Amino acid sequence: MASSDPSLSAENGLTRNSHRNLHGIQRWMQAVIVDPDGVRSGAASGEARNAIQSESVSIEDMILPSKALSSQRRLEVYANAYYARLLECLRDEYPALTSLLGEETFNAFAFEYLQTHPSRSYTLADLGQAFPAFLESNRAAACADDNASHIGSEEGASTDQSWVDLMIDLARVERTYSEVFSGPGIEQTATLQADEIASVPAEEVGDIRLQVAPCVRLLKLNSRAHEFAIATRKGTASTDQLPESVPTYLVITRLNYVVRTIVVEQEEFQLLQLLINGDTLGDSITQVAEESSLEEPEWLARMAGWFQKWATDRIFTGFQKD
């Protein structure tokens, strides 16, 4: 754990009595700093005591005071800076959600999230990984939030529900953007073209399984939250005109190092989902066709268009035969 306060370095911050291994001291500081009830409570916690294998060591035993600050106050300054930095990272990853909620309300949700999902990874890129799931699990509390329920509509309880749908959808979209942007891509990879499938003998086409590009993600939303996310990045978002609450199906991918959001039809989404899950082309087409309300000629025409579009958008990298 890097210190933002140079006076808390091992050389001039730790007491002479804190001659313990560095890993134990780091674990002790982590336990003390992230405790939701403050550093004094953190120092008394079982996690902190276990870290340094002592039942009686206090903050003063571990950290020297400075000329201006007590040992506890020095740790409190560090803890405040630590959380401030993590909140800043979350706001950077979720700019549209921050814009929607306002910084104060976003920070309140984010701070509670950090209490239940403290940073455990070597990289801050993992910090917000569970944030959408956290919001979903706290849906009832989000509905009751006074700062959220009045924005965008005047329809009471149904407004609360659609508002929370939008909030969670935004979190899911923005987290997906982060993962797709920083994850593996296809910039140096050949991808599947429509004519390659056409070259497979007709009796074998149904048995092939398509291989999806590593940067492709599918998202089913309850709103057109991606519109607000995109508008935020363009600087044109406004809470006076929020996205429509309607089932929305997205493919999110990366082309030439730029994250792209592609809106697709429900049946196209269902077919992609089956193919990405590893079902054969024949089984996937049969299942979606059986559930479709379209007449066969229209269904076949649409499907042909989808395959052409997938080739253009570089959704699949190849295929294998069973």
C-alpha positions as CSV (number, residue, x, y, z in Angstrom):
1,M,0.0,0.0,0.0
2,A,1.6,3.2,-1.1
3,S,1.4,6.1,1.4
4,S,0.1,9.6,0.3
5,D,1.7,11.0,3.5
6,P,5.6,10.7,3.3
7,S,5.7,11.0,7.1
8,L,4.1,7.6,7.3
9,S,7.0,5.8,5.7
10,A,8.6,2.9,7.4
11,E,11.6,5.1,8.1
12,N,10.0,7.9,10.0
13,G,6.4,6.9,10.7
14,L,6.5,3.5,12.4
15,T,7.4,3.3,16.1
16,R,10.5,1.4,17.2
17,N,8.1,-1.2,18.7
18,S,6.6,-2.0,15.3
19,H,9.4,-4.2,14.3
20,R,7.2,-6.7,12.4
21,N,7.3,-8.0,8.9
22,L,6.2,-5.5,6.2
23,H,3.4,-7.7,5.0
24,G,1.8,-7.8,8.5
25,I,2.1,-4.0,8.8
26,Q,0.5,-3.5,5.5
27,R,-2.4,-5.8,6.4
28,W,-2.7,-4.0,9.7
29,M,-2.9,-0.6,8.0
30,Q,-5.4,-1.9,5.5
31,A,-7.7,-3.1,8.2
32,V,-7.4,0.1,10.2
33,I,-7.9,2.4,7.2
34,V,-10.9,0.7,5.6
35,D,-12.9,0.2,8.8
36,P,-16.3,2.0,8.3
37,D,-16.3,3.1,12.0
38,G,-13.0,4.8,11.8
39,V,-9.3,4.1,12.4
40,R,-9.7,3.6,16.2
41,S,-12.3,0.9,15.6
42,G,-10.2,-0.6,12.8
43,A,-7.2,-0.9,15.1
44,A,-9.3,-2.8,17.6
45,S,-10.7,-5.2,15.0
46,G,-9.8,-8.8,14.9
47,E,-8.4,-8.4,11.4
48,A,-5.9,-5.8,12.5
49,R,-4.9,-7.8,15.6
50,N,-4.5,-10.9,13.5
51,A,-2.3,-9.1,11.0
52,I,0.3,-8.3,13.6
53,Q,-0.4,-11.3,15.8
54,S,-1.1,-9.2,18.9
55,E,-4.2,-8.6,21.0
56,S,-3.1,-5.4,22.6
57,V,-1.1,-3.2,20.1
58,S,-2.7,0.3,19.7
59,I,-2.3,2.9,17.0
60,E,0.2,4.7,19.2
61,D,2.3,1.5,19.4
62,M,2.5,1.3,15.6
63,I,2.6,5.0,14.4
64,L,4.6,7.9,15.7
65,P,2.9,11.2,16.2
66,S,4.3,14.2,14.3
67,K,4.9,17.7,15.6
68,A,1.4,18.8,14.6
69,L,-0.7,15.6,14.6
70,S,-1.3,12.7,16.9
71,S,-0.8,9.1,15.8
72,Q,-4.6,8.6,15.3
73,R,-5.0,11.9,13.4
74,R,-2.1,11.0,11.1
75,L,-3.9,7.7,10.2
76,E,-7.2,9.5,9.8
77,V,-5.6,11.9,7.3
78,Y,-4.3,8.9,5.4
79,A,-7.6,7.1,5.5
80,N,-9.5,10.2,4.2
81,A,-7.0,10.5,1.3
82,Y,-7.2,6.8,0.6
83,Y,-11.0,6.9,0.3
84,A,-10.9,10.2,-1.7
85,R,-8.6,8.5,-4.2
86,L,-10.8,5.4,-4.5
87,L,-13.9,7.6,-5.0
88,E,-12.2,9.6,-7.6
89,C,-11.3,6.3,-9.5
90,L,-14.9,5.2,-9.3
91,R,-16.2,8.5,-10.6
92,D,-13.7,8.3,-13.5
93,E,-15.0,4.9,-14.4
94,Y,-18.7,5.8,-14.1
95,P,-18.9,9.4,-15.4
96,A,-22.4,9.0,-16.7
97,L,-23.7,7.6,-13.5
98,T,-22.0,10.4,-11.6
99,S,-23.7,12.9,-13.9
100,L,-27.1,11.3,-13.4
101,L,-26.9,11.0,-9.6
102,G,-24.8,14.1,-8.9
103,E,-21.4,13.7,-7.2
104,E,-22.7,13.7,-3.6
105,T,-25.2,10.9,-4.2
106,F,-22.8,8.9,-6.3
107,N,-20.2,9.2,-3.5
108,A,-22.7,8.0,-1.0
109,F,-23.4,4.8,-3.0
110,A,-19.7,4.4,-3.8
111,F,-18.5,4.8,-0.3
112,E,-21.0,2.1,0.9
113,Y,-19.8,-0.1,-1.9
114,L,-16.2,0.3,-0.8
115,Q,-17.2,-0.8,2.7
116,T,-18.5,-4.1,1.4
117,H,-16.0,-4.5,-1.5
118,P,-12.7,-3.1,-0.3
119,S,-9.9,-2.9,-2.8
120,R,-8.0,-6.2,-2.8
121,S,-6.4,-6.1,-6.3
122,Y,-3.0,-4.9,-7.3
123,T,-4.7,-2.7,-10.0
124,L,-7.4,-0.1,-9.6
125,A,-8.9,-1.4,-12.8
126,D,-10.6,-4.0,-10.7
127,L,-12.0,-1.6,-8.2
128,G,-15.4,-1.1,-9.7
129,Q,-15.9,-4.6,-11.0
130,A,-18.7,-5.5,-8.6
131,F,-20.4,-2.0,-8.5
132,P,-23.3,-2.9,-10.9
133,A,-24.0,-6.0,-8.9
134,F,-23.8,-4.0,-5.7
135,L,-26.4,-1.6,-6.9
136,E,-28.7,-4.4,-8.1
137,S,-28.5,-6.1,-4.7
138,N,-29.4,-2.8,-3.0
139,R,-32.2,-2.0,-5.4
140,A,-34.8,-1.3,-2.6
141,A,-32.5,1.2,-0.9
142,A,-31.8,2.9,-4.2
143,C,-35.6,3.2,-4.9
144,A,-36.0,4.9,-1.5
145,D,-33.2,7.4,-2.1
146,D,-34.6,10.9,-1.8
147,N,-32.1,12.3,-4.3
148,A,-33.0,9.9,-7.0
149,S,-36.7,9.3,-6.9
150,H,-37.9,12.8,-8.0
151,I,-35.7,13.2,-11.1
152,G,-37.0,12.7,-14.6
153,S,-40.7,12.0,-13.9
154,E,-43.7,12.5,-11.7
155,E,-45.2,9.0,-11.5
156,G,-44.3,7.9,-8.0
157,A,-43.4,4.3,-7.4
158,S,-43.2,3.4,-11.0
159,T,-40.8,6.3,-11.5
160,D,-38.6,4.9,-8.7
161,Q,-38.4,1.6,-10.4
162,S,-37.6,3.0,-13.9
163,W,-35.0,5.4,-12.3
164,V,-33.2,2.5,-10.6
165,D,-33.3,0.5,-13.8
166,L,-31.6,3.4,-15.5
167,M,-29.1,3.7,-12.7
168,I,-28.2,0.0,-12.8
169,D,-28.2,-0.1,-16.5
170,L,-25.8,2.8,-16.7
171,A,-23.4,1.1,-14.2
172,R,-23.5,-2.1,-16.3
173,V,-22.8,-0.2,-19.5
174,E,-20.0,1.8,-18.1
175,R,-18.3,-1.2,-16.5
176,T,-18.6,-3.0,-19.8
177,Y,-17.0,-0.1,-21.6
178,S,-14.1,-0.3,-19.2
179,E,-13.6,-4.0,-19.6
180,V,-13.8,-3.9,-23.3
181,F,-11.5,-0.9,-23.6
182,S,-8.8,-2.4,-21.4
183,G,-9.2,-6.1,-22.3
184,P,-7.9,-8.1,-25.3
185,G,-9.1,-7.0,-28.8
186,I,-9.0,-8.0,-32.4
187,E,-6.9,-5.2,-33.9
188,Q,-4.2,-7.6,-35.1
189,T,-6.6,-10.6,-35.7
190,A,-8.3,-11.8,-38.8
191,T,-12.0,-12.3,-38.3
192,L,-14.7,-14.4,-39.8
193,Q,-16.2,-13.3,-43.1
194,A,-19.7,-14.3,-44.4
195,D,-18.3,-16.1,-47.5
196,E,-16.2,-18.4,-45.3
197,I,-19.4,-19.9,-43.9
198,A,-20.9,-20.0,-47.3
199,S,-18.0,-22.2,-48.4
200,V,-18.9,-24.9,-45.9
201,P,-20.8,-27.8,-47.5
202,A,-24.5,-27.4,-46.8
203,E,-24.8,-30.7,-44.9
204,E,-22.1,-29.5,-42.5
205,V,-23.1,-25.9,-41.9
206,G,-25.5,-26.7,-39.1
207,D,-22.7,-28.5,-37.1
208,I,-20.2,-25.6,-36.9
209,R,-19.6,-23.5,-33.8
210,L,-18.6,-19.9,-34.1
211,Q,-15.7,-18.5,-32.2
212,V,-16.5,-15.0,-30.7
213,A,-14.0,-12.2,-30.6
214,P,-12.6,-11.7,-27.1
215,C,-13.8,-8.1,-26.9
216,V,-17.5,-8.8,-27.6
217,R,-20.0,-8.4,-24.8
218,L,-23.8,-8.7,-24.9
219,L,-26.0,-6.6,-22.6
220,K,-29.8,-6.7,-22.2
221,L,-31.0,-3.5,-20.5
222,N,-34.3,-2.2,-19.2
223,S,-33.6,1.2,-20.7
224,R,-31.7,3.0,-23.4
225,A,-29.0,3.9,-20.8
226,H,-26.3,3.7,-23.4
227,E,-27.6,6.9,-25.0
228,F,-27.0,8.8,-21.7
229,A,-23.5,7.2,-21.4
230,I,-22.6,8.2,-24.9
231,A,-24.0,11.7,-24.5
232,T,-22.0,12.1,-21.2
233,R,-18.8,11.4,-23.0
234,K,-19.8,13.9,-25.7
235,G,-20.7,16.5,-23.1
236,T,-24.3,16.7,-24.2
237,A,-26.1,14.7,-21.5
238,S,-29.0,16.3,-19.6
239,T,-31.0,14.9,-16.7
240,D,-34.0,16.9,-18.1
241,Q,-34.4,14.4,-20.8
242,L,-33.6,10.9,-19.6
243,P,-33.5,7.8,-21.9
244,E,-36.6,5.8,-22.6
245,S,-37.5,2.8,-20.3
246,V,-37.7,0.1,-22.9
247,P,-36.0,-3.4,-23.3
248,T,-32.8,-2.7,-25.1
249,Y,-30.3,-5.2,-26.6
250,L,-26.7,-4.2,-27.1
251,V,-23.5,-5.6,-28.6
252,I,-20.5,-3.8,-27.2
253,T,-17.2,-4.4,-28.9
254,R,-13.9,-2.7,-29.8
255,L,-12.8,-1.8,-33.3
256,N,-9.4,-0.1,-34.0
257,Y,-9.1,0.6,-30.2
258,V,-12.5,2.4,-30.1
259,V,-15.3,0.9,-28.0
260,R,-18.5,0.6,-30.1
261,T,-22.1,0.2,-29.0
262,I,-24.3,-1.6,-31.4
263,V,-28.1,-1.7,-30.9
264,V,-29.6,-5.0,-32.2
265,E,-33.0,-6.6,-32.5
266,Q,-34.2,-9.0,-29.8
267,E,-34.1,-12.1,-32.1
268,E,-30.6,-11.1,-33.3
269,F,-29.5,-10.8,-29.7
270,Q,-31.0,-14.2,-28.9
271,L,-29.2,-15.8,-31.8
272,L,-25.9,-14.2,-30.9
273,Q,-26.3,-15.3,-27.3
274,L,-26.8,-18.9,-28.3
275,L,-23.8,-18.8,-30.7
276,I,-21.6,-17.1,-28.1
277,N,-22.6,-19.7,-25.6
278,G,-21.2,-22.4,-27.9
279,D,-24.3,-23.9,-29.4
280,T,-24.0,-25.1,-33.0
281,L,-25.2,-22.9,-35.8
282,G,-28.0,-25.2,-36.7
283,D,-29.4,-25.6,-33.2
284,S,-29.2,-21.8,-32.6
285,I,-31.0,-20.9,-35.8
286,T,-33.7,-23.6,-35.2
287,Q,-34.4,-22.4,-31.6
288,V,-34.7,-18.7,-32.5
289,A,-36.7,-19.5,-35.7
290,E,-39.2,-21.6,-33.7
291,E,-39.8,-18.7,-31.3
292,S,-40.0,-16.0,-34.0
293,S,-43.3,-14.5,-35.0
294,L,-41.8,-13.7,-38.5
295,E,-42.7,-15.6,-41.6
296,E,-39.9,-17.8,-42.9
297,P,-38.9,-15.6,-45.9
298,E,-38.6,-12.5,-43.7
299,W,-36.8,-14.4,-41.0
300,L,-34.3,-15.8,-43.5
301,A,-33.7,-12.4,-45.1
302,R,-33.1,-10.8,-41.7
303,M,-30.7,-13.6,-40.6
304,A,-28.7,-13.1,-43.8
305,G,-28.4,-9.4,-43.0
306,W,-27.3,-10.2,-39.5
307,F,-24.4,-12.4,-40.7
308,Q,-23.3,-9.7,-43.1
309,K,-23.4,-7.1,-40.3
310,W,-21.5,-9.4,-37.9
311,A,-18.7,-9.8,-40.5
312,T,-18.5,-6.0,-40.8
313,D,-18.5,-5.5,-37.1
314,R,-15.9,-8.4,-36.7
315,I,-18.0,-10.3,-34.1
316,F,-16.6,-13.7,-34.8
317,T,-13.0,-14.8,-35.4
318,G,-13.6,-18.2,-36.9
319,F,-15.4,-21.5,-36.5
320,Q,-14.9,-25.1,-35.8
321,K,-16.7,-28.2,-37.0
322,D,-18.0,-30.9,-34.6
